[in-house]
Amino acid sequence: MLKNTIKYFSLLFILLTLGCAKRGNITGGKKDTIAPVLKASYPKNFSSNFNGKEIKLIFDEYVKLKNVNKQLIISPPMKNEPDILPQNASKILTIRLKDTLRPNTTYSFNFGQSIQDNNEGNPVSQFKYVFSTGSYIDSLALSVKVKDALEKKTDNFVSVMLYEINEKFNDSTIYKQTPQYVTNTLDSLKIVKLENLKAGKYLLVALKDNGNNKFNPKSDKIGFQKQYITIPNDTIFEVELFKEIMSFNVLKPTQASKNRMLLGYEGNASAVKVTVKNGTEILPTIITNFPKKDSLQIWFKPIKTDSLHVTVQKNTFTKEFTVKMKNQKADTLSISAEFKGNLPLRERFTLTSATPLLKFDKSKIAISNKNSVVIPFETEYDEINQKLYLNFKKEPAEKYKIALLPGALEDFYEHKSDSLKYSINTKNASEYGNMKVILENVKRFPVIVQLTDKDGKVKATEYSEKETSINFEALEPEIYTLRIIYDDNKNKIWDTGSYLEKRQSEEVIYLPKEINLHANFDWEQSFDLKRK
């Protein structure tokens, strides 16, 4: 009996030993998801009669700062940004003020998502430290929705500001001074709240700017409420961001080739008149756009001279320049086709010229289909963009040959084109989709109806002066966004706003959902314009 008992305990000991020797992984427990907690602050948060230069925030664990320069919003803005220390992990954050504080003013420091725990990066969401240099904390608030005037997607990090309307305020204030109150949409908010406000009358402005809280129309988007805001107010106000068109101005022209100058400009360059002189002689010129740049191309006949005199005029605007000329190569005639291989049924066959074209000999241009049947066509030339359109009726699943004999085209310099040949195909109708848009509750006409792709690029446009049924045929299968523009000035384009003119952009309304258009499918889409 004793012998069996000894064997039993010996076996148990061996099993326990093996169990203890078995390897395993240390899990470390559950992941920390709890944000740091403020334990104390000196002076106390929401203090009044503040007159110090240093603030200490004490947390229950080690914290670090992330993107504090973008996330921290101080309202009212300070001319001299405070130091936030330390930059490494610590339980204590110190704010050292370097600005002279305004009397009887409530200040708020909104840290956004910038204060995080040191280990897992859990943020103290929208942590605010508030104090007043007066005897009480201002407690009024205003909610504001921010959207883009044209695009469906709104920019991130938009400043929303209030300027107090007093004897010092005028229209130029927003260009020169910071606002009384400011908040920011940061990287995700669409509705923001301006808090700790005092009662009064204010101008409400939103800016997508460089962070200085002053309006620079050259680079910034702006949105504003035309009527002043009275606080207290429980309305949720909406501001729409737009980029202003600058007043027309030009830079000094630069020589680009032996026969061409570039003229950079600001604003709208339509109806600009450019005169080029060699002494008293006025040179023949053609003005075209420089692709994808705010510049014009000034084309002139090559001439041997040291300098040319250039005069630019638009309405009451006039500027004169003298451009020194260097010996450079001249531009030469070359023609390129915008479409190669496949020509979408909605598009026109387009030729782009490197130099401006002047003459088109239609008798030297021929279009034929796969059965060698000659197709009638018309030409249309867009001089400002140097594009020649060949307009003809296209059939699905067809092959076309386009031939230009030598001399069919002649440019400004009397250079004639060589022989040119192009082969293009059209796809079967079943490879496209069609869309019928039914507009409901249209407030006024005319309207521009547009389909854009996922990147906001306009893929199809129709214009309606009275019709509520709009047809888009032969569309490429893809995901579309539908929008309408109320074309109030009837110029068939969307027009932006102006702060000084107190003019808002033309109204744009988006269908909330996207449309996934498939090939060989007829889609009918109702669009109730009461929805925004």
TAGI-V230604 format. One record per helix or strand of 3 or more residues. SS is the DSSP state (hx for helix, st for strand). FROM is the first residue (numbers start at 1). TO is the last residue. If there is no record, write none. Layout:
SS:FROM:TO, SS:FROM:TO
//
This chain:
hx:2:21, st:38:42, st:54:65, hx:68:71, st:73:75, st:83:85, st:90:96, st:106:110, st:115:117, st:128:132, st:140:148, st:159:164, hx:173:176, st:181:184, st:191:197, st:200:208, st:221:224, st:229:231, st:236:242, st:254:257, st:260:266, st:273:278, st:281:283, st:285:289, st:295:300, st:307:314, st:317:324, st:335:337, st:349:353, st:357:360, hx:362:364, st:365:369, st:378:382, hx:383:385, st:387:391, st:399:404, st:409:411, st:420:425, hx:429:431, st:432:440, st:447:452, st:458:464, st:469:476, st:479:486, st:508:510, st:521:528
//
